[in-house]
Amino acid sequence: MNAPDRAFTRRLDLTTLQLFVAVCERGSIGKAAEQEFMAPSAVSKRLSDLESTVGTSLLMRHARGVTPTPAGQSLLHHARSVLFSLDKMQGELSEYADGVRGHVRVHANISAIVQFLPEDLGSFIRDHDAIKIDLEERLSTEVVRAVQEGAADLGICHVGAAPQGDGLQTLPYQQDTLVLIAPARHPLAAHAELPFAASLDWDHVGLHANSSIYRAMHDAAVREGRSIRLRIRVSGLDAMCRMIHNGLGVGLMPRRAFELMHDVGGLACIPLTDEWATRHIDLVARDFSSLPVSARLLVDHLSAQAARTATPS
């Protein structure tokens, strides 16, 4: 490394890189400052100093927040890689300490979070109370991207619903089954089971357009040469149940998620005969063998829980 290169690395610091990544991910200096417990002016000053260090503009500032410039996108990629490597180093060094400590960054889709993770993570923490788990809910496509970019150590999602990048590894975790939810007095509620196509004559309450459930619905409708009569989109399964209960349409959700909700009176759960209604939820990582020891312990725990669930008692 020549003298100018050494000067460049000395002027960079990890805190500023972390702040830059946070600003890019939140799209706002104010939100990133709140997340990192810093004053927005202090974050803005560090970003200005970073732009002076690299000699180019890294962020485009506009009324709704900030977005990275092409140079900022390049730095974001490298900053995530550096921070990922440091987290990996921390995990490996923790293996030499007395007891396992550390934290695991997990991104998971709503189906996994509602149906399986509360119990599985709860039992893990009881056995490993020194390990902190940072869990974020994301769409399956976003979960896969976060693992690719190093923003998450472990992803839990329907990988089949997301474009899978090179180098990602998967392990089976759980299986869920989509069912049709309708008001108890709805004409479809009288059926013991039915194909999804039978619901296409009725209004639907749907999730986000990029959610794995909505994409499965959309693909099934296209195969029938039909479209979905989408009346409203909601952000969560509890909101979906409330909208359906109040007559805004029918909707699809995982059976176990519906059963776990307590205030579901007046709703009917109708099984679907479609093969695609049974889906697999996978664990996703760049490389399971190179995860920090705390993350490997979590993977082993989730795999063991899945094996217990799959084995009849």
C-alpha positions in Angstrom: 0.0 0.0 0.0 1.5 3.4 -1.0 1.5 6.5 1.1 -1.7 8.1 -0.4 -3.6 4.8 0.1 -2.5 4.6 3.8 -3.6 8.2 4.3 -7.0 7.4 2.8 -7.6 4.4 5.1 -6.5 6.4 8.2 -9.1 9.1 7.4 -11.9 6.5 7.3 -13.5 5.2 10.5 -16.0 2.4 11.1 -18.5 4.6 12.9 -18.9 6.8 9.8 -19.2 3.8 7.5 -21.9 2.4 9.8 -23.7 5.7 9.7 -23.4 5.9 5.9 -25.0 2.4 5.6 -27.8 3.3 8.0 -28.6 6.5 6.1 -28.7 4.6 2.8 -30.9 1.9 4.3 -33.3 4.3 6.0 -33.3 6.9 3.2 -33.1 9.7 5.8 -30.4 11.3 7.8 -32.9 12.0 10.6 -34.2 8.4 10.8 -30.6 7.1 10.8 -29.6 9.5 13.5 -32.5 8.3 15.6 -31.6 4.7 15.0 -27.9 5.3 16.0 -28.8 7.7 19.0 -27.0 10.6 17.5 -27.9 14.2 16.6 -28.8 14.7 12.9 -26.3 17.5 12.7 -23.5 15.2 13.9 -24.5 12.5 11.3 -24.6 15.2 8.6 -21.2 16.5 9.5 -19.7 13.0 9.4 -21.2 12.4 6.0 -19.9 15.7 4.6 -16.4 14.7 6.0 -16.7 11.3 4.3 -17.6 13.0 1.0 -14.5 15.2 1.3 -12.3 12.2 2.1 -13.5 10.2 -1.0 -13.5 13.4 -3.2 -17.0 13.0 -4.6 -20.7 13.3 -3.8 -22.1 10.2 -2.1 -25.7 11.2 -1.5 -28.4 13.0 -3.4 -30.5 15.1 -1.0 -34.1 15.8 -1.8 -37.4 16.7 0.0 -38.2 13.1 0.9 -34.7 12.3 2.3 -31.6 11.0 0.6 -30.5 8.4 -2.0 -27.0 7.3 -2.8 -25.3 8.5 -6.0 -23.6 6.0 -8.3 -20.4 6.5 -6.2 -22.5 6.1 -3.0 -23.9 2.8 -4.3 -20.3 1.6 -4.8 -19.3 2.7 -1.3 -22.4 1.1 0.2 -21.5 -2.2 -1.4 -17.9 -2.1 0.0 -19.0 -0.7 3.4 -21.4 -3.6 3.9 -18.7 -6.0 2.9 -16.3 -4.5 5.4 -18.8 -4.5 8.2 -19.8 -8.1 7.4 -16.2 -9.1 7.6 -15.8 -7.4 11.0 -18.9 -9.1 12.3 -17.5 -12.4 11.1 -14.2 -11.7 12.8 -16.0 -10.9 16.1 -17.9 -14.1 15.9 -14.8 -16.2 15.3 -13.0 -14.5 18.2 -15.9 -15.1 20.5 -15.2 -18.8 20.1 -12.1 -18.3 22.3 -14.1 -16.6 25.1 -15.7 -18.2 28.1 -19.2 -18.9 27.0 -20.8 -17.9 23.7 -21.6 -14.2 23.3 -22.5 -12.0 20.4 -25.5 -11.1 18.3 -27.2 -12.5 15.2 -28.9 -10.3 12.6 -32.0 -12.2 11.3 -34.3 -11.0 8.5 -37.5 -13.0 8.1 -40.8 -12.8 6.3 -44.1 -12.3 8.1 -45.2 -16.0 7.7 -42.1 -17.2 9.6 -42.4 -14.5 12.3 -46.1 -15.1 13.0 -46.1 -18.9 12.8 -42.8 -20.3 14.1 -40.2 -17.9 15.3 -41.7 -16.7 18.6 -41.5 -20.2 20.1 -38.3 -21.2 18.4 -36.4 -18.0 19.2 -37.8 -18.0 22.8 -36.4 -21.5 23.5 -33.1 -20.5 21.9 -32.7 -17.4 24.1 -33.5 -19.4 27.2 -30.6 -21.7 26.4 -28.3 -18.9 25.2 -29.2 -15.7 27.1 -25.9 -14.0 26.3 -26.7 -14.0 22.6 -28.7 -11.1 21.2 -30.9 -11.6 18.2 -31.8 -8.6 16.0 -34.9 -9.7 14.1 -36.4 -7.6 11.3 -39.6 -8.4 9.3 -39.0 -8.1 5.5 -40.6 -9.4 2.3 -39.0 -12.6 1.0 -37.3 -10.8 -1.8 -35.8 -8.3 0.6 -34.7 -11.1 3.0 -32.7 -12.8 0.2 -31.1 -9.4 -0.9 -30.2 -8.6 2.7 -28.3 -11.9 3.1 -26.6 -11.3 -0.3 -25.4 -7.9 0.7 -24.4 -8.8 4.2 -27.1 -6.8 6.0 -28.3 -10.0 7.7 -26.4 -13.0 8.9 -29.4 -15.3 8.5 -32.6 -15.1 6.4 -35.8 -17.0 6.9 -38.3 -16.9 4.0 -39.9 -18.6 1.0 -36.8 -18.7 -1.2 -38.8 -20.0 -4.1 -40.7 -16.7 -4.2 -37.5 -14.7 -4.4 -34.8 -14.5 -7.1 -31.9 -16.4 -5.6 -28.4 -15.0 -6.2 -25.2 -16.8 -6.7 -23.4 -18.2 -3.6 -26.4 -18.4 -1.3 -27.0 -21.6 0.7 -30.3 -22.8 2.0 -31.5 -25.3 4.7 -35.1 -26.5 5.2 -36.9 -25.0 8.2 -40.7 -25.3 8.2 -43.7 -25.8 5.9 -46.9 -23.8 5.8 -50.2 -24.1 4.0 -52.2 -21.2 2.5 -55.9 -21.2 3.2 -58.8 -19.0 2.0 -60.3 -16.8 4.8 -63.9 -15.6 4.3 -66.7 -14.2 6.4 -68.7 -17.0 8.0 -71.8 -16.1 6.0 -69.9 -15.8 2.7 -71.1 -18.2 -0.1 -67.6 -19.7 -0.3 -67.6 -20.5 3.5 -69.9 -23.5 2.8 -67.2 -25.4 1.0 -65.1 -28.0 2.7 -62.3 -27.2 0.3 -61.9 -25.5 -3.1 -59.4 -24.4 -5.7 -58.1 -20.9 -5.5 -59.6 -20.1 -8.9 -63.1 -20.4 -7.3 -62.3 -17.2 -5.3 -61.5 -15.1 -8.3 -65.2 -14.0 -8.8 -65.0 -12.2 -5.5 -63.2 -9.2 -4.0 -59.9 -9.9 -2.3 -58.0 -8.3 0.6 -54.3 -8.7 -0.3 -50.9 -8.1 1.2 -48.0 -6.1 -0.4 -47.6 -6.6 -4.1 -44.1 -8.1 -3.6 -45.1 -10.4 -0.8 -44.7 -14.2 -1.5 -48.4 -14.8 -0.8 -49.6 -12.1 -3.2 -47.2 -13.2 -5.9 -48.4 -16.8 -5.5 -52.0 -15.6 -5.9 -51.1 -13.5 -8.9 -49.3 -16.3 -10.7 -52.2 -18.7 -10.1 -54.7 -16.1 -11.5 -52.5 -15.6 -14.6 -52.4 -19.4 -15.2 -56.2 -19.3 -15.2 -56.3 -16.3 -17.6 -57.9 -14.2 -14.9 -57.1 -11.3 -12.7 -57.5 -10.7 -9.0 -60.3 -8.3 -7.9 -58.1 -6.6 -5.3 -60.2 -4.3 -3.2 -57.5 -3.3 -0.6 -54.0 -4.0 0.4 -53.0 -4.3 4.1 -49.6 -4.6 5.8 -50.3 -7.5 8.1 -52.3 -10.6 8.7 -54.2 -9.3 11.6 -55.4 -6.3 9.5 -56.4 -8.7 6.8 -58.6 -10.6 9.2 -60.3 -7.4 10.4 -60.9 -6.3 6.8 -62.4 -9.7 5.8 -64.5 -9.8 9.0 -66.0 -6.4 8.0 -67.0 -7.6 4.5 -64.3 -6.1 2.3 -63.5 -9.4 0.6 -61.8 -12.8 1.0 -58.0 -13.4 1.4 -55.2 -15.9 1.6 -53.0 -16.5 4.7 -51.1 -19.4 6.2 -53.4 -21.7 8.2 -51.3 -21.7 11.4 -51.2 -17.9 11.4 -55.0 -17.8 11.2 -55.3 -20.4 14.0 -52.9 -18.4 16.3 -54.9 -15.3 16.0 -57.4 -15.0 18.9 -59.9 -12.5 17.6 -61.0 -14.4 14.5 -64.7 -14.9 15.3 -67.1 -14.8 12.4 -64.5 -16.0 9.9 -64.2 -19.3 8.0 -61.0 -21.1 7.0 -61.3 -23.0 3.7 -58.5 -25.3 2.6 -57.2 -25.0 -1.0 -56.8 -27.9 -3.3 -53.9 -26.3 -5.2 -50.5 -27.8 -4.9 -48.8 -24.4 -4.7 -50.7 -23.7 -1.5 -48.2 -25.8 0.4 -45.0 -23.8 0.7 -41.5 -24.3 2.2 -39.8 -21.8 4.5 -36.0 -22.0 4.3 -33.0 -20.8 6.3 -30.7 -18.7 4.0 -27.1 -17.7 4.5 -24.0 -16.9 2.4 -22.1 -19.8 3.8 -23.5 -21.7 6.9 -20.0 -23.1 7.7 -18.4 -19.6 8.0 -21.1 -18.0 10.1 -20.1 -16.7 13.6 -20.4 -19.3 16.3 -23.5 -17.5 17.7 -25.3 -17.7 14.3 -24.3 -21.3 13.8 -25.8 -22.2 17.2 -29.1 -20.5 16.1 -29.1 -22.4 12.8 -28.5 -25.7 14.6 -31.4 -24.8 17.0 -33.8 -23.9 14.3 -33.0 -27.0 12.3 -33.5 -29.2 15.4 -36.8 -27.5 16.1 -37.9 -28.1 12.5 -36.9 -31.8 12.7 -39.0 -32.2 15.9 -42.0 -30.6 14.2 -41.6 -32.9 11.2 -41.4 -36.0 13.3 -44.8 -37.4 14.5 -45.0 -37.7 18.3 
